[in-house]
Amino acid sequence: MTTILTGVGASSGTTQGPARLIHGPDEFSRLQPGDVLVCRTTDPAWTPLFGMASAVVTQTGGMLSHAAIVAREYGIPAVLGVPDALDLLTDGSPLHVDGTQGTITVTDSK
């Protein structure tokens, strides 16, 4: 089964990796290199995570948000403004993120 979510393609490129749902700074240590960072929003305290993440997906934000600007600086894809991303995505699920088209494809590993 494949699920496609859409948002604003805020940093171009495509990548694949496991979803890592991060709800706040107390969970930063859960992110591993190559994970797709999935969160509500980011601010400067989240910047170190961009060096490990293969992509970023947020529930809020757009082209001029913190997540968009930092993702472009790090050269990683970003899809932002995905309503309910933290509720619709499962921690560890395999994602294909297309920051150019603004899509996230979730492929059921079964």
C-alpha positions in Angstrom: 0.0 0.0 0.0 1.2 3.5 -0.8 0.0 6.7 0.8 0.8 10.1 -0.7 0.7 13.3 1.4 1.2 16.7 0.0 2.5 20.0 1.2 4.7 22.9 0.1 7.9 21.8 -1.7 10.2 24.2 0.1 13.6 22.7 -0.6 14.1 20.7 -3.8 15.4 17.2 -4.3 14.3 13.7 -3.4 15.4 11.2 -0.8 14.3 8.1 1.1 14.6 7.2 4.7 12.6 6.2 7.8 10.3 8.7 9.4 11.4 9.9 12.8 8.6 11.8 14.6 10.1 14.4 16.9 7.7 16.3 19.1 10.2 18.5 21.0 13.8 19.1 22.1 13.6 16.2 24.7 13.4 13.8 21.7 16.3 15.2 19.6 18.5 12.2 20.5 16.1 9.9 18.8 17.0 11.2 15.3 19.6 9.1 13.6 21.7 9.9 10.4 19.5 9.4 7.3 16.2 9.7 9.1 13.4 12.0 7.8 12.7 14.6 10.5 8.9 14.9 10.9 7.8 17.6 13.3 5.2 20.3 13.9 7.6 23.2 13.2 11.3 24.1 13.8 13.2 27.1 15.3 16.9 27.8 15.7 17.2 25.2 18.5 16.4 22.5 15.9 19.1 23.5 13.5 21.7 20.8 14.5 19.2 18.1 13.5 19.4 19.2 9.8 22.9 18.0 9.7 21.7 14.4 10.3 18.3 14.3 8.6 18.0 13.2 5.0 14.8 15.4 4.7 12.4 17.4 6.8 8.6 17.3 6.9 6.6 19.8 9.0 3.0 20.3 9.8 3.3 24.1 9.5 5.4 26.5 7.5 6.1 27.6 4.0 8.9 28.8 1.7 10.1 31.5 4.1 9.9 29.4 7.3 12.9 28.4 9.4 12.7 24.8 8.2 12.7 25.8 4.6 15.6 28.2 4.9 17.8 25.8 6.9 16.9 22.8 4.6 18.0 24.7 1.6 21.2 25.7 3.3 21.9 22.0 4.2 20.8 20.9 0.7 18.1 18.5 1.9 14.6 18.1 0.6 11.8 19.7 2.6 8.0 19.4 2.4 6.3 21.8 4.7 2.7 22.6 5.7 1.6 18.9 5.7 -1.6 19.0 7.9 -1.6 16.3 10.6 1.8 14.9 9.5 2.5 13.7 13.1 -0.8 11.9 13.2 -0.7 10.4 9.7 2.9 9.2 9.6 4.2 6.3 11.7 7.6 6.5 13.4 10.1 4.3 11.4 7.9 4.0 8.3 9.8 4.2 5.0 9.3 7.5 3.3 10.1 8.9 -0.1 10.3 12.7 0.1 10.1 14.8 -3.0 10.9 18.4 -2.0 10.5 19.6 -5.6 6.9 18.3 -6.0 5.9 18.7 -2.4 5.0 15.0 -1.9 5.7 12.4 0.7 5.1 8.8 -0.3 4.7 6.2 2.4 5.3 2.7 1.3 3.9 -0.1 3.5 6.7 -2.5 4.0 4.3 -5.5 4.1 
